[in-house]
Structures are given as structure tokens and as C-alpha cells.
Amino acid sequence: MKDQFKVIVLGGGFAGLQAVKTFLKKTPGVDLTLIDSNAYATMLPALPDVLSGRVPRAALTREFTEIFPKGVRLVQDRITALDLGARLLAGENETYQYNYLVIANGSMPAFFGFAPKSGTLHTLHSFAAATALRAELLRLSREADHATLLIVGGGYTGLEVATFAHHGYADLRPGLSILVVEKADDILSFVPEKTRRTVLAYLRSIDVELKTGVSLEELSSTEATLSDGTRVHNPVVCWTAGMQGANDTIAGSFDQSRDKRLQTNEYLQLPKHPEVFVAGDAAALSDGESVLRRALIFAHDSGRRAALNCALVMQGHTPQPFRPVDPGWVIPLGNISVGKLFGSVPVGGRWGVRLHYLLASVRHFGASQAWEFLKTALVLGRSPDKPGRSEPPDQRH
Ligand SMILES: Cc1cc2nc3c(=O)[nH]c(=O)nc-3n(C[C@H](O)[C@H](O)[C@H](O)COP(=O)(O)OP(=O)(O)OC[C@H]3O[C@@H](n4cnc5c(N)ncnc54)[C@H](O)[C@@H]3O)c2cc1C
């Protein structure tokens, strides 16, 4: 009977890929479709390396046709609407009927109503966005005597952008200043004071300026105005101040949490639509007490659990609750890192950065890319400011 079911996985990130792999294993006969607006999957945690040049850009993405040569229909389309009643997804090219749906379309930047007068707010939420940011930095570094990479948001992504851009200085650094503005009074409030001081000293040592208690007030194509009155000439602005679920565009009528992640039951189903499962950043995943941070491990595990549960429901069985296991986290900041493993083991220095690349190599979508991350982990940072590799601009959008 399961052969008659049409199953759609929306989004080919860590959650969607894991869901497809699980369906292929558990329900080999099912009519399975993966829809993504891109033709390739992206190693999101390594996007700061588009700026550093440490990892070849070819290693940061992989075509879906290479990941899944058979067993699943691969569709490149951007979904713009979802009709839960009619069980229909509408894309820019086509509409798609489903019996079961796994929503795994990740997150997108949240701008909290900020709209520039003119000029561009760059982000780091996709490969195309990261490549556009790098291209703009290169252009301004070449054409202007002086330009500033202005990073709005001193969270982990903002600090990764600042430090990784610094490490790509062979291409980017001449005539380029790096400034991070953070609205809160301090950065990394979740790390111990000693660790925070280490990070602040490191930022100073690589000439990254940090302004706390300051926000971006206005942006034009030639100037940014900050809330402390500072005017920044020739800014390249990278917005890293927040993320929200990517469902805003497709599902205005859903019950959603404040940051637009979808609320599910413990089986990862939409409460009123048990035929719809949600995984990864798109879901307000919970450990039973609080909503989990957006992280690769939870995306991976929830993608698997959503597909397993969908298979169980299709076969008339009872689904199993999603029980997340948190092995910890590590944030690479250029040549140093902060992190905590298994709830209490601190991670720092270059070992943490190596660990970050090792994890990327384990979680990667292909052997050759995994090897690039492994190599990066092994040779990392022989000198404190090892310049990044120069590469030709990538044409992919
Ligand atoms: C810069 C950066 C650094 C990070 N660093 C780390 C880290 O060090 N460690 C860690 O654990 N986590 C990190 N994360 C978070 C981690 O990458 C995410 O939690 C994880 O990728 C979420 O996986 P996902 O499958 O839910 O979504 P994604 O990986 O975002 O995949 C979503 C997919 O859906 C597609 N899609 C979206 N909307 C549509 C649509 N309307 N139609 C069709 N397709 C659509 C997208 O193209 C994409 O392929 C980082 C994230 C970023 C952005």
C-alpha cells in the first residue's frame, strides 16, 4: 500500500538529506520527491570559509544528483505556498500533491523590520549569499582606498564572519577594516568570563574592532550610521543579527513561535496535520524543557526521526518521540575557538577549530569533500595569520 503514497521532502539541508536517506532505506518503494530551490546541498557551518579561503569552495556544496543518483525524484523549485487542507505545495514552476510531507526548509535571516534606504544587507545564510559577500569585499578592496566590513550582530555567526574574513586577508585585507556592532552590552553571554576575555583579546590582536551597546540605524549605498553617531564610509554590511524559520514565505497561516519555527508534537508532526512532519531549523525542536538551538546535530537527528515516524505512520504503526542527544558545541573563531562538550568539557584554542573541521568531514555529503575538511583540520594554522588560498570567483548562484 505504501507504494501508492506520494512523499515530499521540502528542503535538502542536513534534515532533508537525512530524511531522504532514511526513506530510501525504510520505504524503498515509496514515491519520493525532494524539492529544493537549489540544485545542490550546502555545508552551512563551513560558510565562513567562503571568506577565509581555507577550504576550497567546491567542497562547500554538492549536487543532489551526486548524493542521490537514484531512488528519489529531484526537483529544483522554490516553494511559495502550502495548502495544508488540499495537501498541495505550490512552487514557482509547478504544484506538487503529497500524502505525506516533511518540511525541512531551514532558516532565513530575520531583519526585525530594518530596511536600508539603499545599499545591500549581505547575509551568510546560503552559499550564494556568502559568495556575493566575498565578491563585494573583493570589489571594494580593489576599487576603494578604504572600506569597512561592518558586521551587524556579535553572536557566533558575526564573530565567525569577522575572524574568518581576517584570515582571508591575502585577498580581502588590503584597505579593509573589520567592525562588529552588537546591540547588547556584551558578546557571548553564554560563555565564562575568562573565555570571553580570551575572545576579546584575540579580536583586538587581529584588528577586529567591536562596539557593544550599538546598533545600525541607517544604511545608504555609501554610508552606514550607527546608534552612537559613528558614520562608516564605504561599508560592506553583513547582517548576522538574527535568524527565523524559513516558513514565513510559504505558510503565513501556521501556528508559529516568535522566531517563526513551526511548533510540532513530540513526534515532529504538525498537531492538526499528522501527515506533515517538520525537522531541522524549520521546527521549534525541544528537549522537553526548552527549545533547542539551531544546530547540525539536531537537524540531522530530527530529519531521521521525522522520516522514521512518517514510515511508521504509513505502515499503520505508532510513531516514536524525538529524543535529542546534545553532544555539545564548538564555535571556531579564526584560529581560536570556544565550546563545551558533553555538558561540561571546555573546548578552546586551535584544537576546537580542528574539531570543527573534523566534525564537518564526518557530516559531509561526499568523500572528496570530507577529505578537504580532514586535510584542513590536519594542517590548520601552522602560522598565526596564515593567509587563505586565492581562488577564482565561483559562478554558482
Ligand atoms: C553561517 C552558519 C554557521 C553555522 N555553524 C554551525 C556550527 O558550527 N555547528 C552547528 O551545529 N550548526 C551550525 N549552524 C547551524 C546549522 O547549519 C543548521 O542548524 C542546519 O544546517 C539546519 O539544517 P536544516 O536542514 O534544518 O536547514 P538548512 O541546512 O538551512 O537547509 C534548508 C534547505 O531548504 C531549502 N529551502 C529553503 N526554503 C525553500 C523553499 N521555499 N523552497 C525550496 N527549498 C527551500 C534551502 O535551499 C536549503 O537547502 C550554522 C549555520 C550558519 C548559517
Ligand as a Chemical Component Dictionary entry (heavy atoms), coordinates in Angstrom:
data_LIG
# 
_chem_comp.id                   LIG 
_chem_comp.type                 NON-POLYMER 
_chem_comp.pdbx_formal_charge   0 
_chem_comp.three_letter_code    LIG 
# 
loop_
_chem_comp_atom.comp_id 
_chem_comp_atom.atom_id 
_chem_comp_atom.alt_atom_id 
_chem_comp_atom.type_symbol 
_chem_comp_atom.charge 
_chem_comp_atom.model_Cartn_x 
_chem_comp_atom.model_Cartn_y 
_chem_comp_atom.model_Cartn_z 
_chem_comp_atom.pdbx_ordinal 
LIG C1  C1  C 0 26.973 30.583 8.953  1  
LIG C2  C2  C 0 26.437 29.440 9.751  2  
LIG C3  C3  C 0 27.279 28.744 10.606 3  
LIG C4  C4  C 0 26.791 27.662 11.352 4  
LIG N1  N1  N 0 27.651 26.987 12.168 5  
LIG C5  C5  C 0 27.221 25.890 12.819 6  
LIG C6  C6  C 0 28.127 25.099 13.585 7  
LIG O1  O1  O 0 29.331 25.401 13.679 8  
LIG N2  N2  N 0 27.633 23.999 14.226 9  
LIG C7  C7  C 0 26.306 23.648 14.136 10 
LIG O2  O2  O 0 25.889 22.643 14.734 11 
LIG N3  N3  N 0 25.423 24.382 13.428 12 
LIG C8  C8  C 0 25.848 25.495 12.766 13 
LIG N4  N4  N 0 24.959 26.227 12.026 14 
LIG C9  C9  C 0 23.533 25.830 12.019 15 
LIG C10 C10 C 0 23.303 24.626 11.110 16 
LIG O3  O3  O 0 23.974 24.808 9.889  17 
LIG C11 C11 C 0 21.810 24.467 10.893 18 
LIG O4  O4  O 0 21.207 24.227 12.146 19 
LIG C12 C12 C 0 21.490 23.312 9.943  20 
LIG O5  O5  O 0 22.117 23.497 8.699  21 
LIG C13 C13 C 0 19.973 23.229 9.742  22 
LIG O6  O6  O 0 19.700 22.224 8.801  23 
LIG P1  P1  P 0 18.300 22.216 8.048  24 
LIG O7  O7  O 0 18.310 21.023 7.175  25 
LIG O8  O8  O 0 17.197 22.385 9.025  26 
LIG O9  O9  O 0 18.281 23.551 7.172  27 
LIG P2  P2  P 0 19.271 24.037 6.037  28 
LIG O10 O10 O 0 20.592 23.371 6.132  29 
LIG O11 O11 O 0 19.198 25.517 6.088  30 
LIG O12 O12 O 0 18.565 23.520 4.691  31 
LIG C14 C14 C 0 17.346 24.053 4.242  32 
LIG C15 C15 C 0 17.201 23.743 2.767  33 
LIG O13 O13 O 0 15.889 24.146 2.360  34 
LIG C16 C16 C 0 15.951 24.832 1.126  35 
LIG N5  N5  N 0 14.815 25.763 1.079  36 
LIG C17 C17 C 0 14.541 26.774 1.938  37 
LIG N6  N6  N 0 13.392 27.388 1.609  38 
LIG C18 C18 C 0 12.928 26.759 0.493  39 
LIG C19 C19 C 0 11.787 26.951 -0.329 40 
LIG N7  N7  N 0 10.880 27.901 -0.068 41 
LIG N8  N8  N 0 11.626 26.141 -1.402 42 
LIG C20 C20 C 0 12.537 25.158 -1.674 43 
LIG N9  N9  N 0 13.646 24.940 -0.912 44 
LIG C21 C21 C 0 13.835 25.720 0.156  45 
LIG C22 C22 C 0 17.318 25.521 1.158  46 
LIG O14 O14 O 0 17.779 25.777 -0.166 47 
LIG C23 C23 C 0 18.186 24.506 1.893  48 
LIG O15 O15 O 0 18.831 23.606 1.012  49 
LIG C24 C24 C 0 25.416 27.294 11.254 50 
LIG C25 C25 C 0 24.566 27.993 10.387 51 
LIG C26 C26 C 0 25.064 29.047 9.635  52 
LIG C27 C27 C 0 24.127 29.782 8.693  53 
# 
loop_
_chem_comp_bond.comp_id 
_chem_comp_bond.atom_id_1 
_chem_comp_bond.atom_id_2 
_chem_comp_bond.value_order 
_chem_comp_bond.pdbx_ordinal 
LIG C1  C2  SING 1  
LIG C2  C3  SING 2  
LIG C2  C26 DOUB 3  
LIG C3  C4  DOUB 4  
LIG C4  N1  SING 5  
LIG C4  C24 SING 6  
LIG N1  C5  DOUB 7  
LIG C5  C6  SING 8  
LIG C5  C8  SING 9  
LIG C6  O1  DOUB 10 
LIG C6  N2  SING 11 
LIG N2  C7  SING 12 
LIG C7  O2  DOUB 13 
LIG C7  N3  SING 14 
LIG N3  C8  DOUB 15 
LIG C8  N4  SING 16 
LIG N4  C9  SING 17 
LIG N4  C24 SING 18 
LIG C9  C10 SING 19 
LIG C10 O3  SING 20 
LIG C10 C11 SING 21 
LIG C11 O4  SING 22 
LIG C11 C12 SING 23 
LIG C12 O5  SING 24 
LIG C12 C13 SING 25 
LIG C13 O6  SING 26 
LIG O6  P1  SING 27 
LIG P1  O7  DOUB 28 
LIG P1  O8  SING 29 
LIG P1  O9  SING 30 
LIG O9  P2  SING 31 
LIG P2  O10 DOUB 32 
LIG P2  O11 SING 33 
LIG P2  O12 SING 34 
LIG O12 C14 SING 35 
LIG C14 C15 SING 36 
LIG C15 O13 SING 37 
LIG C15 C23 SING 38 
LIG O13 C16 SING 39 
LIG C16 N5  SING 40 
LIG C16 C22 SING 41 
LIG N5  C17 SING 42 
LIG N5  C21 SING 43 
LIG C17 N6  DOUB 44 
LIG N6  C18 SING 45 
LIG C18 C19 SING 46 
LIG C18 C21 DOUB 47 
LIG C19 N7  SING 48 
LIG C19 N8  DOUB 49 
LIG N8  C20 SING 50 
LIG C20 N9  DOUB 51 
LIG N9  C21 SING 52 
LIG C22 O14 SING 53 
LIG C22 C23 SING 54 
LIG C23 O15 SING 55 
LIG C24 C25 DOUB 56 
LIG C25 C26 SING 57 
LIG C26 C27 SING 58 
# 
